């Protein structure tokens, strides 16, 4: 088995199910991805059945133990003056603004030394980083100080991952981009600073986990029309638009209920408070259910119990939650945003609406409720799309190929 570091910030969090799946796929291919993270997330977000196990298997860079602290200094002593000067050059030339950039990047350089020490002790031959934010800076400094290679996966727009992107990508051995749209944006923004190997590979679903115990059944016209949504409680997920749409479709006489899985990750739980206020204002307290952060087992159960899925995102790079619904033969409604159109094709394997359009969402709720054949056809189309192109083995194969390319160059 080829041992590599598998670097995920604040792991395991509520949206990290994909990484757990990809790790299993990598193991089946002959790579042993050992978990490393910046720090542990708050317990409220560690919702999966595997979270405790994952945390116990993860090495955390912060807060550093005395052993890790000493090991970091030993890495500084091992490296040559050229590496020191290169790190200092990056710190002084970074596009971070103000004096704080020196402190911030110096701290990341020290964490890079910690990562290099861990890599040396564990015998890692490469590090794959599932972030282009601070974790990428840490891996970059680690590579400069120790020579260990690293790669990146880009999960969203560069603007979401902070400054110093040119250096992060310039020193990477390869990169994986989850959508064609993001790849075009990356190549446009960082031309001349990118590694040669830049494959596109989407996030994916474990079809062995997300499968139905009973065939999908459209709404019969009586009882509750169950709608499910899954996404962290953040304004970018557009849950307020889905709630407004629910109020509209209920006014049409459809007994629709909306269940939302996801925990608030905003400061002071502000967005959740706004949603609770909106639910009360629209008199939907009995019809909207906020589950908080839950395990994938509960998500699968809710998907199987539902008649439709909605994710009204304002900004969605791709959408694992949408894939999970499609894997369960559930008709999906999503916004024409980010890379979603590379996953959902309107009226073929789902329905697409404009951003901030609760009226359109409500209209599609009603259409799925009143047209069982359409709901069934869209669900079947969604399953075929995911099973063909969006299973978790796709990205694992690409990382496997990338790591082997890197290791062959060293021979």
FENMO-V117367 format. One record per pair of residues at least 6 apart in sequence whose C-alpha atoms are under 7 Angstrom apart, sorted by sequence separation. I is the first residue (numbers start at 0). J is the second residue. If there is no record, write none. Layout:
I,J  I,J
//
This chain:
25,31  128,134  142,148  176,182  218,224  230,236  249,255  278,284  325,331  343,349  345,351  367,373  128,135  142,149  263,270  324,331  352,359  367,374  263,271  352,360  22,32  245,255  90,101  138,149  90,104  308,324  335,351  332,349  333,350  334,351  335,352  331,349  332,350  333,351  334,352  335,353  330,349  331,350  332,351  333,352  334,353  335,354  131,151  179,199  317,337  334,354  36,57  38,59  130,151  150,171  173,194  178,199  308,329  315,336  316,337  317,338  318,339  34,56  35,57  36,58  37,59  38,60  125,147  126,148  127,149  128,150  129,151  130,152  131,153  149,171  150,172  151,173  152,174  153,175  154,176  172,194  173,195  174,196  175,197  176,198  177,199  178,200  302,324  307,329  308,330  309,331  310,332  311,333  312,334  314,336  315,337  316,338  317,339  34,57  35,58  36,59  37,60  38,61  124,147  125,148  126,149  127,150  128,151  129,152  130,153  149,172  150,173  151,174  152,175  153,176  154,177  169,192  171,194  173,196  174,197  175,198  176,199  177,200  178,201  306,329  307,330  308,331  309,332  310,333  311,334  313,336  314,337  315,338  316,339  34,58  35,59  36,60  37,61  125,149  126,150  127,151  128,152  148,172  150,174  151,175  152,176  153,177  165,189  168,192  169,193  173,197  174,198  175,199  176,200  177,201  303,327  307,331  308,332  309,333  315,339  156,181  168,193  169,194  175,200  177,202  302,327  10,36  111,137  115,141  155,181  168,194  5,32  9,36  110,137  111,138  114,141  165,192  1,29  2,30  3,31  4,32  5,33  6,34  7,35  8,36  9,37  12,40  132,160  139,167  349,377  0,29  1,30  2,31  3,32  4,33  5,34  6,35  7,36  8,37  9,38  10,39  11,40  107,136  108,137  111,140  112,141  131,160  132,161  232,261  257,286  258,287  259,288  260,289  261,290  262,291  348,377  0,30  1,31  2,32  3,33  4,34  5,35  6,36  8,38  9,39  10,40  107,137  111,141  115,145  224,254  225,255  226,256  227,257  228,258  229,259  230,260  231,261  232,262  233,263  256,286  257,287  258,288  259,289  260,290  261,291  262,292  347,377  348,378  0,31  4,35  9,40  13,44  136,167  139,170  223,254  224,255  225,256  226,257  227,258  228,259  229,260  230,261  231,262  232,263  233,264  256,287  257,288  258,289  259,290  260,291  261,292  346,377  12,44  13,45  108,140  112,144  135,167  222,254  223,255  224,256  225,257  226,258  227,259  228,260  229,261  231,263  232,264  233,265  260,292  261,293  348,380  349,381  12,45  13,46  223,256  231,264  260,293  347,380  348,381  11,45  239,274  246,281  234,270  75,112  233,270  71,109  74,112  232,270  11,50  232,271  71,112  313,354  11,53  71,113  74,116  11,54  70,113  311,354  330,374  71,116  67,113  70,116  330,377  330,378  329,378  60,110  328,378  328,379  60,113  325,378  328,381  86,140  328,382  326,381  327,382  325,381  326,382  325,382  326,385  325,385  82,143  82,144  322,385  78,144  78,145  95,162  94,162  95,163  94,163  93,163  241,311  240,311  238,311  236,310  237,311  227,302  236,311  237,312  236,312  237,313  235,312  236,313  227,305  235,313  226,305  235,314  225,305  226,306  227,307  228,308  225,306  226,307  227,308  228,309  224,306  225,307  226,308  227,309  228,310  218,306  217,306  209,299  229,320  211,303  215,328  244,357  248,361  209,323  243,357  244,358  247,361  240,355  203,319  210,326  211,327  240,356  241,357  244,360  245,361  248,364  202,319  209,326  210,327  240,357  244,361  248,365  204,322  209,327  4,123  204,323  2,122  3,123  6,126  206,326  2,123  3,124  4,125  5,126  6,127  7,128  2,124  3,125  4,126  5,127  6,128  7,129  3,126  4,127  5,128  6,129  7,130  8,134  218,368  218,371  217,371  217,374  180,338  217,375  178,338  155,316  154,316  206,390  17,202  20,205  204,389  205,390  17,203  203,389  204,390  205,391  202,389  203,390  204,391  201,389  203,391  202,391  202,394  200,393  201,394  200,394  200,397  44,262  173,401  172,405  46,292  47,293  48,294  46,293  47,294  44,292  46,294  47,295  13,292  24,392  21,391  25,395  20,391  21,392  24,395  21,395  25,399
//
